[in-house]
């Protein structure tokens, strides 16, 4: 306490503010991570085919959309999702971010009953593995760095490496056929969605036909007066609607009818993970434990510093 009391006022209040901010942050993240662990534990896992509309938990395997895997930017790996960051060393332990990106391309969660499109935008994602390595150029020359699996035991750590170069590269990935857990807003296409799709296809067909006046007249100008009157246009609309119905039926045979996306409620987080459900719960509880420890350490420091002013 004597040490705190002898601090210059500016430095003293700066440390008080940092300590209070650390305690508040520790409390917030402890509550946040415990809440996530409880939500995962309390929400039953549904099957894609029988899942209800709303907040749903799914488990299956990751697959690329349309059988077209993504290529991760730094390691050039085939994957379903990636996130990367390129940083430059700017003295001591300081790194300046030069480039970063997280994939927003949808991919598929597949279980034994069907497929669900996963929209990664806005999700809190726990990837399969992470690579952290160093180099002397902005973009890595080494495209095959060590890959560290992010399980419950080491998912909080970053690969240890001797700094060799002014640039640091970090890349995380989820691969095809990896186990996949997701909880978010589940929605299936309903009759209204199908009707809107058919109407949209009908409008597009009519728009295309209008651009080809010669074909439009040849097909629908029954009285051969060189123009499309009201009755002829009605027949064109009926023909476009029938063609749209046929195309829609064919699309329905291969169309994925279910999606999972971000919710609008902060109390219902959108989580995507390649960790098994049990390991993911352990990870959030471990993060909560560290946060609680940070809350008590920072809170005790703030209390000691404030007490030094009155003793």
LOKEPA-612077 format. One record per residue (C-alpha): x, y, z; residue number from 1; residue in three letters. Coordinates in Angstrom, 1 decimal, padded with zeros to 4 digits. Example, Ala and Ser with C-alpha at 12.3 -4.5 7.8 and 13.67 -1.06 7.14 Angstrom:
2
@east = 012.3&north = -004.5&up = 007.8&num = 1&residuo = Ala
@east = 013.7&north = -001.1&up = 007.1&num = 2&residuo = Ser
END
This chain:
311
@east = 000.0&north = 000.0&up = 000.0&num = 1&residuo = Unk
@east = 002.9&north = 002.3&up = 000.7&num = 2&residuo = Unk
@east = 004.1&north = 001.8&up = -002.8&num = 3&residuo = Unk
@east = 000.7&north = 002.9&up = -004.2&num = 4&residuo = Unk
@east = 000.5&north = 005.9&up = -001.9&num = 5&residuo = Unk
@east = 003.9&north = 007.2&up = -003.2&num = 6&residuo = Unk
@east = 002.9&north = 007.0&up = -006.9&num = 7&residuo = Unk
@east = 002.4&north = 010.3&up = -008.8&num = 8&residuo = Unk
@east = -001.3&north = 011.1&up = -009.1&num = 9&residuo = Unk
@east = -001.5&north = 010.6&up = -012.8&num = 10&residuo = Unk
@east = 000.1&north = 007.1&up = -012.7&num = 11&residuo = Unk
@east = -001.9&north = 006.2&up = -009.6&num = 12&residuo = Unk
@east = -005.3&north = 006.9&up = -011.1&num = 13&residuo = Unk
@east = -004.3&north = 005.3&up = -014.4&num = 14&residuo = Unk
@east = -003.5&north = 002.0&up = -012.6&num = 15&residuo = Unk
@east = -006.8&north = 002.3&up = -010.6&num = 16&residuo = Unk
@east = -008.7&north = 002.7&up = -013.9&num = 17&residuo = Unk
@east = -006.9&north = -000.3&up = -015.5&num = 18&residuo = Unk
@east = -007.6&north = -002.4&up = -012.4&num = 19&residuo = Unk
@east = -011.3&north = -001.6&up = -012.3&num = 20&residuo = Unk
@east = -011.6&north = -002.1&up = -016.1&num = 21&residuo = Unk
@east = -009.9&north = -005.5&up = -015.7&num = 22&residuo = Unk
@east = -012.2&north = -006.5&up = -012.9&num = 23&residuo = Unk
@east = -015.3&north = -005.5&up = -014.9&num = 24&residuo = Unk
@east = -014.0&north = -007.4&up = -018.0&num = 25&residuo = Unk
@east = -013.2&north = -010.5&up = -015.9&num = 26&residuo = Unk
@east = -016.7&north = -010.5&up = -014.5&num = 27&residuo = Unk
@east = -018.3&north = -010.0&up = -017.9&num = 28&residuo = Unk
@east = -016.4&north = -012.7&up = -019.6&num = 29&residuo = Unk
@east = -016.9&north = -015.1&up = -016.7&num = 30&residuo = Unk
@east = -020.7&north = -014.7&up = -017.0&num = 31&residuo = Unk
@east = -020.5&north = -014.8&up = -020.8&num = 32&residuo = Unk
@east = -018.6&north = -018.1&up = -021.0&num = 33&residuo = Unk
@east = -020.6&north = -019.8&up = -018.2&num = 34&residuo = Unk
@east = -023.7&north = -018.8&up = -020.0&num = 35&residuo = Unk
@east = -022.5&north = -020.4&up = -023.2&num = 36&residuo = Unk
@east = -021.6&north = -023.6&up = -021.4&num = 37&residuo = Unk
@east = -025.0&north = -023.8&up = -019.8&num = 38&residuo = Unk
@east = -026.8&north = -023.1&up = -023.1&num = 39&residuo = Unk
@east = -024.9&north = -025.9&up = -024.8&num = 40&residuo = Unk
@east = -025.6&north = -028.3&up = -021.9&num = 41&residuo = Unk
@east = -029.3&north = -027.5&up = -021.7&num = 42&residuo = Unk
@east = -030.2&north = -027.5&up = -025.4&num = 43&residuo = Unk
@east = -031.0&north = -030.9&up = -026.9&num = 44&residuo = Unk
@east = -029.4&north = -031.9&up = -030.2&num = 45&residuo = Unk
@east = -031.9&north = -032.0&up = -033.1&num = 46&residuo = Unk
@east = -031.7&north = -033.8&up = -036.4&num = 47&residuo = Unk
@east = -031.8&north = -031.7&up = -039.6&num = 48&residuo = Unk
@east = -034.9&north = -033.4&up = -041.0&num = 49&residuo = Unk
@east = -037.0&north = -033.0&up = -037.8&num = 50&residuo = Unk
@east = -035.6&north = -029.8&up = -036.3&num = 51&residuo = Unk
@east = -038.2&north = -027.2&up = -035.3&num = 52&residuo = Unk
@east = -038.1&north = -023.6&up = -036.5&num = 53&residuo = Unk
@east = -036.1&north = -021.4&up = -034.1&num = 54&residuo = Unk
@east = -033.1&north = -021.8&up = -031.9&num = 55&residuo = Unk
@east = -031.7&north = -025.2&up = -032.6&num = 56&residuo = Unk
@east = -028.6&north = -027.3&up = -031.8&num = 57&residuo = Unk
@east = -027.2&north = -029.5&up = -034.6&num = 58&residuo = Unk
@east = -024.3&north = -032.0&up = -034.9&num = 59&residuo = Unk
@east = -022.9&north = -033.6&up = -038.0&num = 60&residuo = Unk
@east = -019.9&north = -033.1&up = -040.3&num = 61&residuo = Unk
@east = -018.7&north = -030.2&up = -042.4&num = 62&residuo = Unk
@east = -019.1&north = -030.3&up = -046.1&num = 63&residuo = Unk
@east = -018.4&north = -027.6&up = -048.8&num = 64&residuo = Unk
@east = -021.3&north = -026.0&up = -050.5&num = 65&residuo = Unk
@east = -021.8&north = -027.4&up = -054.1&num = 66&residuo = Unk
@east = -018.9&north = -029.7&up = -053.5&num = 67&residuo = Unk
@east = -016.5&north = -026.8&up = -054.0&num = 68&residuo = Unk
@east = -014.0&north = -026.5&up = -051.1&num = 69&residuo = Unk
@east = -012.5&north = -023.1&up = -050.3&num = 70&residuo = Unk
@east = -008.7&north = -022.5&up = -050.5&num = 71&residuo = Unk
@east = -007.3&north = -021.0&up = -047.4&num = 72&residuo = Unk
@east = -005.2&north = -017.9&up = -048.3&num = 73&residuo = Unk
@east = -001.9&north = -018.6&up = -046.4&num = 74&residuo = Unk
@east = -001.5&north = -022.4&up = -046.4&num = 75&residuo = Unk
@east = -003.5&north = -023.1&up = -049.6&num = 76&residuo = Unk
@east = -005.4&north = -025.8&up = -047.9&num = 77&residuo = Unk
@east = -008.8&north = -027.2&up = -049.0&num = 78&residuo = Unk
@east = -011.3&north = -026.3&up = -046.3&num = 79&residuo = Unk
@east = -014.9&north = -025.3&up = -045.5&num = 80&residuo = Unk
@east = -014.0&north = -022.2&up = -043.5&num = 81&residuo = Unk
@east = -010.8&north = -020.2&up = -042.7&num = 82&residuo = Unk
@east = -009.7&north = -017.1&up = -040.7&num = 83&residuo = Unk
@east = -006.2&north = -015.5&up = -041.0&num = 84&residuo = Unk
@east = -004.2&north = -012.5&up = -039.9&num = 85&residuo = Unk
@east = -000.9&north = -011.1&up = -041.1&num = 86&residuo = Unk
@east = 001.1&north = -008.9&up = -038.6&num = 87&residuo = Unk
@east = 004.3&north = -007.0&up = -038.7&num = 88&residuo = Unk
@east = 006.7&north = -006.7&up = -035.8&num = 89&residuo = Unk
@east = 007.0&north = -003.1&up = -034.7&num = 90&residuo = Unk
@east = 009.2&north = -003.3&up = -031.6&num = 91&residuo = Unk
@east = 009.4&north = -005.4&up = -028.4&num = 92&residuo = Unk
@east = 006.2&north = -007.4&up = -028.1&num = 93&residuo = Unk
@east = 004.1&north = -005.1&up = -030.4&num = 94&residuo = Unk
@east = 002.6&north = -006.3&up = -033.7&num = 95&residuo = Unk
@east = 000.8&north = -004.2&up = -036.2&num = 96&residuo = Unk
@east = -002.1&north = -005.9&up = -038.1&num = 97&residuo = Unk
@east = -001.6&north = -005.6&up = -041.9&num = 98&residuo = Unk
@east = -004.2&north = -007.9&up = -043.2&num = 99&residuo = Unk
@east = -007.0&north = -010.1&up = -041.8&num = 100&residuo = Unk
@east = -010.0&north = -011.9&up = -043.1&num = 101&residuo = Unk
@east = -012.6&north = -014.4&up = -042.0&num = 102&residuo = Unk
@east = -014.4&north = -016.5&up = -044.6&num = 103&residuo = Unk
@east = -018.1&north = -015.7&up = -045.0&num = 104&residuo = Unk
@east = -018.9&north = -018.4&up = -047.6&num = 105&residuo = Unk
@east = -021.7&north = -020.7&up = -046.4&num = 106&residuo = Unk
@east = -020.9&north = -024.4&up = -046.0&num = 107&residuo = Unk
@east = -023.0&north = -027.5&up = -045.0&num = 108&residuo = Unk
@east = -023.6&north = -029.3&up = -041.8&num = 109&residuo = Unk
@east = -024.6&north = -032.9&up = -042.8&num = 110&residuo = Unk
@east = -026.1&north = -035.5&up = -040.5&num = 111&residuo = Unk
@east = -027.7&north = -038.8&up = -041.3&num = 112&residuo = Unk
@east = -031.1&north = -037.2&up = -042.0&num = 113&residuo = Unk
@east = -030.1&north = -034.3&up = -044.3&num = 114&residuo = Unk
@east = -028.1&north = -031.1&up = -045.0&num = 115&residuo = Unk
@east = -028.3&north = -027.7&up = -043.5&num = 116&residuo = Unk
@east = -026.6&north = -024.6&up = -044.9&num = 117&residuo = Unk
@east = -024.4&north = -022.9&up = -042.3&num = 118&residuo = Unk
@east = -024.0&north = -019.1&up = -042.7&num = 119&residuo = Unk
@east = -020.8&north = -018.3&up = -040.8&num = 120&residuo = Unk
@east = -021.4&north = -014.5&up = -040.7&num = 121&residuo = Unk
@east = -021.8&north = -013.3&up = -037.1&num = 122&residuo = Unk
@east = -020.9&north = -016.7&up = -035.6&num = 123&residuo = Unk
@east = -018.4&north = -017.4&up = -032.7&num = 124&residuo = Unk
@east = -016.3&north = -020.1&up = -034.4&num = 125&residuo = Unk
@east = -014.0&north = -022.6&up = -032.7&num = 126&residuo = Unk
@east = -011.9&north = -024.1&up = -035.6&num = 127&residuo = Unk
@east = -010.3&north = -027.4&up = -036.1&num = 128&residuo = Unk
@east = -006.7&north = -026.3&up = -036.0&num = 129&residuo = Unk
@east = -004.4&north = -023.2&up = -036.0&num = 130&residuo = Unk
@east = -001.0&north = -022.4&up = -037.4&num = 131&residuo = Unk
@east = 001.2&north = -019.6&up = -036.2&num = 132&residuo = Unk
@east = 004.5&north = -019.0&up = -037.9&num = 133&residuo = Unk
@east = 007.0&north = -016.3&up = -038.9&num = 134&residuo = Unk
@east = 008.7&north = -015.0&up = -042.0&num = 135&residuo = Unk
@east = 010.6&north = -012.2&up = -043.6&num = 136&residuo = Unk
@east = 008.1&north = -011.3&up = -046.3&num = 137&residuo = Unk
@east = 004.5&north = -010.0&up = -046.0&num = 138&residuo = Unk
@east = 003.1&north = -013.1&up = -047.5&num = 139&residuo = Unk
@east = 004.5&north = -016.4&up = -046.3&num = 140&residuo = Unk
@east = 007.0&north = -018.4&up = -048.3&num = 141&residuo = Unk
@east = 006.4&north = -021.4&up = -046.1&num = 142&residuo = Unk
@east = 002.9&north = -022.8&up = -047.0&num = 143&residuo = Unk
@east = 003.2&north = -025.9&up = -044.8&num = 144&residuo = Unk
@east = 003.6&north = -024.7&up = -041.1&num = 145&residuo = Unk
@east = 002.8&north = -026.9&up = -038.1&num = 146&residuo = Unk
@east = -000.9&north = -027.3&up = -037.4&num = 147&residuo = Unk
@east = -002.0&north = -027.3&up = -033.8&num = 148&residuo = Unk
@east = -005.3&north = -029.1&up = -033.1&num = 149&residuo = Unk
@east = -007.6&north = -027.0&up = -030.9&num = 150&residuo = Unk
@east = -009.0&north = -029.4&up = -028.4&num = 151&residuo = Unk
@east = -010.2&north = -028.6&up = -024.9&num = 152&residuo = Unk
@east = -006.8&north = -028.9&up = -023.4&num = 153&residuo = Unk
@east = -004.8&north = -026.7&up = -025.7&num = 154&residuo = Unk
@east = -007.4&north = -024.6&up = -027.4&num = 155&residuo = Unk
@east = -006.5&north = -021.5&up = -025.4&num = 156&residuo = Unk
@east = -002.9&north = -021.5&up = -026.4&num = 157&residuo = Unk
@east = -001.0&north = -020.4&up = -029.6&num = 158&residuo = Unk
@east = 001.8&north = -022.4&up = -031.1&num = 159&residuo = Unk
@east = 005.1&north = -021.6&up = -029.5&num = 160&residuo = Unk
@east = 007.7&north = -020.6&up = -032.0&num = 161&residuo = Unk
@east = 011.0&north = -018.7&up = -032.1&num = 162&residuo = Unk
@east = 010.5&north = -015.4&up = -033.8&num = 163&residuo = Unk
@east = 012.4&north = -015.6&up = -037.1&num = 164&residuo = Unk
@east = 011.4&north = -012.7&up = -039.2&num = 165&residuo = Unk
@east = 009.4&north = -009.4&up = -039.0&num = 166&residuo = Unk
@east = 006.1&north = -011.0&up = -040.0&num = 167&residuo = Unk
@east = 003.8&north = -013.2&up = -038.1&num = 168&residuo = Unk
@east = 001.1&north = -015.3&up = -039.8&num = 169&residuo = Unk
@east = -001.9&north = -016.9&up = -038.1&num = 170&residuo = Unk
@east = -004.4&north = -019.1&up = -039.9&num = 171&residuo = Unk
@east = -007.3&north = -021.2&up = -038.6&num = 172&residuo = Unk
@east = -009.4&north = -023.7&up = -040.5&num = 173&residuo = Unk
@east = -012.3&north = -026.1&up = -040.6&num = 174&residuo = Unk
@east = -011.9&north = -029.0&up = -043.0&num = 175&residuo = Unk
@east = -014.2&north = -031.1&up = -045.1&num = 176&residuo = Unk
@east = -015.6&north = -034.1&up = -043.1&num = 177&residuo = Unk
@east = -014.6&north = -032.6&up = -039.8&num = 178&residuo = Unk
@east = -017.0&north = -033.1&up = -036.9&num = 179&residuo = Unk
@east = -019.2&north = -030.0&up = -036.7&num = 180&residuo = Unk
@east = -021.4&north = -028.6&up = -033.8&num = 181&residuo = Unk
@east = -023.6&north = -025.6&up = -034.4&num = 182&residuo = Unk
@east = -026.3&north = -023.8&up = -032.5&num = 183&residuo = Unk
@east = -028.3&north = -020.9&up = -034.0&num = 184&residuo = Unk
@east = -031.4&north = -019.8&up = -035.8&num = 185&residuo = Unk
@east = -032.8&north = -022.7&up = -037.8&num = 186&residuo = Unk
@east = -035.1&north = -022.0&up = -040.7&num = 187&residuo = Unk
@east = -036.7&north = -024.2&up = -043.4&num = 188&residuo = Unk
@east = -038.1&north = -023.0&up = -046.7&num = 189&residuo = Unk
@east = -041.9&north = -022.9&up = -046.3&num = 190&residuo = Unk
@east = -044.7&north = -022.6&up = -048.9&num = 191&residuo = Unk
@east = -044.4&north = -018.8&up = -048.9&num = 192&residuo = Unk
@east = -040.6&north = -019.1&up = -049.7&num = 193&residuo = Unk
@east = -041.4&north = -021.6&up = -052.6&num = 194&residuo = Unk
@east = -044.1&north = -019.3&up = -053.9&num = 195&residuo = Unk
@east = -041.8&north = -016.3&up = -053.9&num = 196&residuo = Unk
@east = -039.1&north = -018.4&up = -055.7&num = 197&residuo = Unk
@east = -041.6&north = -019.4&up = -058.4&num = 198&residuo = Unk
@east = -042.8&north = -015.8&up = -058.8&num = 199&residuo = Unk
@east = -039.3&north = -014.6&up = -059.1&num = 200&residuo = Unk
@east = -038.5&north = -017.2&up = -061.8&num = 201&residuo = Unk
@east = -041.7&north = -016.2&up = -063.6&num = 202&residuo = Unk
@east = -040.7&north = -012.5&up = -063.6&num = 203&residuo = Unk
@east = -037.2&north = -013.3&up = -064.8&num = 204&residuo = Unk
@east = -038.6&north = -015.4&up = -067.7&num = 205&residuo = Unk
@east = -041.0&north = -012.7&up = -068.8&num = 206&residuo = Unk
@east = -038.2&north = -010.1&up = -068.6&num = 207&residuo = Unk
@east = -035.9&north = -012.3&up = -070.8&num = 208&residuo = Unk
@east = -038.7&north = -012.9&up = -073.3&num = 209&residuo = Unk
@east = -039.4&north = -009.1&up = -073.6&num = 210&residuo = Unk
@east = -035.8&north = -008.6&up = -074.6&num = 211&residuo = Unk
@east = -036.2&north = -011.0&up = -077.5&num = 212&residuo = Unk
@east = -039.1&north = -009.3&up = -079.3&num = 213&residuo = Unk
@east = -038.9&north = -011.5&up = -082.4&num = 214&residuo = Unk
@east = -039.3&north = -014.7&up = -080.3&num = 215&residuo = Unk
@east = -042.0&north = -013.2&up = -078.2&num = 216&residuo = Unk
@east = -044.1&north = -012.3&up = -081.3&num = 217&residuo = Unk
@east = -043.4&north = -015.7&up = -082.9&num = 218&residuo = Unk
@east = -044.6&north = -017.6&up = -079.8&num = 219&residuo = Unk
@east = -047.5&north = -015.4&up = -078.6&num = 220&residuo = Unk
@east = -048.7&north = -013.1&up = -081.4&num = 221&residuo = Unk
@east = -051.6&north = -015.3&up = -082.4&num = 222&residuo = Unk
@east = -053.4&north = -012.7&up = -084.5&num = 223&residuo = Unk
@east = -050.2&north = -011.7&up = -086.3&num = 224&residuo = Unk
@east = -050.7&north = -008.0&up = -085.9&num = 225&residuo = Unk
@east = -047.1&north = -007.4&up = -084.9&num = 226&residuo = Unk
@east = -047.8&north = -006.6&up = -081.3&num = 227&residuo = Unk
@east = -048.7&north = -008.4&up = -078.0&num = 228&residuo = Unk
@east = -052.2&north = -007.5&up = -076.8&num = 229&residuo = Unk
@east = -053.7&north = -008.1&up = -073.4&num = 230&residuo = Unk
@east = -054.9&north = -011.6&up = -074.1&num = 231&residuo = Unk
@east = -051.7&north = -012.6&up = -075.7&num = 232&residuo = Unk
@east = -049.7&north = -011.2&up = -072.8&num = 233&residuo = Unk
@east = -051.9&north = -013.2&up = -070.4&num = 234&residuo = Unk
@east = -051.0&north = -016.4&up = -072.3&num = 235&residuo = Unk
@east = -047.3&north = -015.5&up = -072.1&num = 236&residuo = Unk
@east = -047.6&north = -015.0&up = -068.4&num = 237&residuo = Unk
@east = -049.3&north = -018.4&up = -068.0&num = 238&residuo = Unk
@east = -046.6&north = -020.1&up = -070.1&num = 239&residuo = Unk
@east = -043.9&north = -018.5&up = -068.0&num = 240&residuo = Unk
@east = -045.6&north = -019.6&up = -064.8&num = 241&residuo = Unk
@east = -045.9&north = -023.2&up = -066.1&num = 242&residuo = Unk
@east = -042.2&north = -023.2&up = -067.1&num = 243&residuo = Unk
@east = -041.2&north = -021.8&up = -063.7&num = 244&residuo = Unk
@east = -043.2&north = -024.5&up = -061.9&num = 245&residuo = Unk
@east = -041.3&north = -027.2&up = -063.9&num = 246&residuo = Unk
@east = -037.9&north = -025.7&up = -063.2&num = 247&residuo = Unk
@east = -038.8&north = -025.2&up = -059.5&num = 248&residuo = Unk
@east = -039.8&north = -028.9&up = -059.2&num = 249&residuo = Unk
@east = -036.4&north = -030.0&up = -060.7&num = 250&residuo = Unk
@east = -034.6&north = -027.6&up = -058.3&num = 251&residuo = Unk
@east = -036.4&north = -029.0&up = -055.3&num = 252&residuo = Unk
@east = -034.9&north = -032.4&up = -055.9&num = 253&residuo = Unk
@east = -031.4&north = -031.1&up = -055.1&num = 254&residuo = Unk
@east = -032.1&north = -027.9&up = -053.2&num = 255&residuo = Unk
@east = -031.0&north = -027.7&up = -049.5&num = 256&residuo = Unk
@east = -034.1&north = -026.6&up = -047.7&num = 257&residuo = Unk
@east = -032.7&north = -025.7&up = -044.3&num = 258&residuo = Unk
@east = -030.4&north = -022.9&up = -043.0&num = 259&residuo = Unk
@east = -028.7&north = -022.0&up = -039.7&num = 260&residuo = Unk
@east = -027.7&north = -018.4&up = -039.1&num = 261&residuo = Unk
@east = -027.2&north = -015.7&up = -036.5&num = 262&residuo = Unk
@east = -030.0&north = -014.9&up = -034.0&num = 263&residuo = Unk
@east = -031.3&north = -011.5&up = -033.1&num = 264&residuo = Unk
@east = -030.9&north = -012.1&up = -029.3&num = 265&residuo = Unk
@east = -027.7&north = -011.7&up = -027.3&num = 266&residuo = Unk
@east = -029.0&north = -014.3&up = -024.9&num = 267&residuo = Unk
@east = -028.9&north = -016.9&up = -027.8&num = 268&residuo = Unk
@east = -025.4&north = -016.9&up = -029.2&num = 269&residuo = Unk
@east = -024.6&north = -018.3&up = -032.6&num = 270&residuo = Unk
@east = -021.8&north = -020.9&up = -032.1&num = 271&residuo = Unk
@east = -020.0&north = -023.1&up = -034.6&num = 272&residuo = Unk
@east = -017.4&north = -025.5&up = -033.5&num = 273&residuo = Unk
@east = -015.4&north = -028.5&up = -034.7&num = 274&residuo = Unk
@east = -014.8&north = -029.5&up = -031.1&num = 275&residuo = Unk
@east = -017.1&north = -032.2&up = -029.7&num = 276&residuo = Unk
@east = -019.9&north = -030.8&up = -027.6&num = 277&residuo = Unk
@east = -018.4&north = -032.0&up = -024.3&num = 278&residuo = Unk
@east = -015.0&north = -030.5&up = -025.1&num = 279&residuo = Unk
@east = -016.6&north = -027.2&up = -026.1&num = 280&residuo = Unk
@east = -018.4&north = -027.0&up = -022.7&num = 281&residuo = Unk
@east = -015.1&north = -027.7&up = -020.9&num = 282&residuo = Unk
@east = -013.4&north = -025.0&up = -022.9&num = 283&residuo = Unk
@east = -016.0&north = -022.4&up = -022.0&num = 284&residuo = Unk
@east = -015.9&north = -023.4&up = -018.4&num = 285&residuo = Unk
@east = -012.1&north = -023.1&up = -018.4&num = 286&residuo = Unk
@east = -012.3&north = -019.7&up = -020.0&num = 287&residuo = Unk
@east = -014.8&north = -018.7&up = -017.3&num = 288&residuo = Unk
@east = -012.4&north = -019.9&up = -014.6&num = 289&residuo = Unk
@east = -009.6&north = -017.7&up = -015.9&num = 290&residuo = Unk
@east = -012.0&north = -014.8&up = -016.2&num = 291&residuo = Unk
@east = -013.1&north = -015.2&up = -012.6&num = 292&residuo = Unk
@east = -009.5&north = -015.4&up = -011.5&num = 293&residuo = Unk
@east = -008.8&north = -012.2&up = -013.4&num = 294&residuo = Unk
@east = -011.8&north = -010.5&up = -011.8&num = 295&residuo = Unk
@east = -010.5&north = -011.3&up = -008.3&num = 296&residuo = Unk
@east = -006.9&north = -010.3&up = -009.0&num = 297&residuo = Unk
@east = -007.8&north = -007.0&up = -010.7&num = 298&residuo = Unk
@east = -010.5&north = -006.3&up = -008.1&num = 299&residuo = Unk
@east = -008.1&north = -006.9&up = -005.2&num = 300&residuo = Unk
@east = -005.5&north = -004.6&up = -006.8&num = 301&residuo = Unk
@east = -008.1&north = -001.9&up = -007.3&num = 302&residuo = Unk
@east = -009.3&north = -002.2&up = -003.7&num = 303&residuo = Unk
@east = -005.8&north = -002.1&up = -002.4&num = 304&residuo = Unk
@east = -004.9&north = 001.0&up = -004.4&num = 305&residuo = Unk
@east = -008.0&north = 002.8&up = -003.3&num = 306&residuo = Unk
@east = -007.5&north = 001.8&up = 000.3&num = 307&residuo = Unk
@east = -004.0&north = 003.2&up = 000.2&num = 308&residuo = Unk
@east = -005.5&north = 006.7&up = -000.2&num = 309&residuo = Unk
@east = -007.3&north = 006.5&up = 003.1&num = 310&residuo = Unk
@east = -004.6&north = 004.8&up = 005.3&num = 311&residuo = Unk
END
